[in-house]
Amino acid sequence: MTTRQSTNRQPQFHTQLGRAAVQIFAANDRMNQMLIEHLDSAAWRAEPPGKIKVRNIAAIFTHMHNVRCKWVRLTAPHLKVPGQLNRAHCTPHQARAGLAESAARCAEMLGESLGGGEDEGRVEKFLRDGWARPWPVGVEMLCYMLSHEAHHRGQVCMLAHQLGFRLPNGVAAGIWNWEKLWKECGSRGGPGYDS
């Protein structure tokens, strides 16, 4: 295999990865939206049980949005950075709108980083935070972003249960139905199929 051949193959893979990353992050945000849609409104600001001070559900979702904004601001400053949400005053409606906007910017950032976006290759480094070393863009970037979101989604589900506001079974199971999530986000074929 010559160097030219391997170079020709990489962009196609990179583009496929970029398209998949954009769809995966859209499905990820759909999970967050489902939780907020079906969460009992009394749970939104309910104080977590126990003596240790931890975030309530409103603060968890605003944190998720604000961290996404930081990723975009540090990694892709040429993109329009959504406004931050105030955890003390944010409503479920505001959180859903903010998360939708920050998910769209993260999807653009992923497309530009991993291929498949209009400005493919414009983003070269992923900066998680001001204190963290930058990473070259790659699948690790997507994995880090999804891990952060999944961690906090788990906190929300557990906290809702502990507070006596169990999510409906269809929602708890629905966040695992990737075929349905994928289609709700505009992909006809589901995971693993180009659309």
Buried (B, 14 or more C-beta within 10 A) or exposed (E): EEEEEEEEEEEEEBBBBBBBBBBBBBBBBBBBBBBBEBBBEEBBBBEBEEEEEEBBBBBBBBBBBBBBBBBBBBBBEEBEBBEBBEBEEBEBEBBBBBBBBBBBBBBBBBBBBBBBBEEBBBBEBBBBEEEEEEBEBEEEBBEBBBEBBEEBBEBBBEBBEBBEBBBEEEBBEBBEBBEEBBBBBEBEEBEEEEE
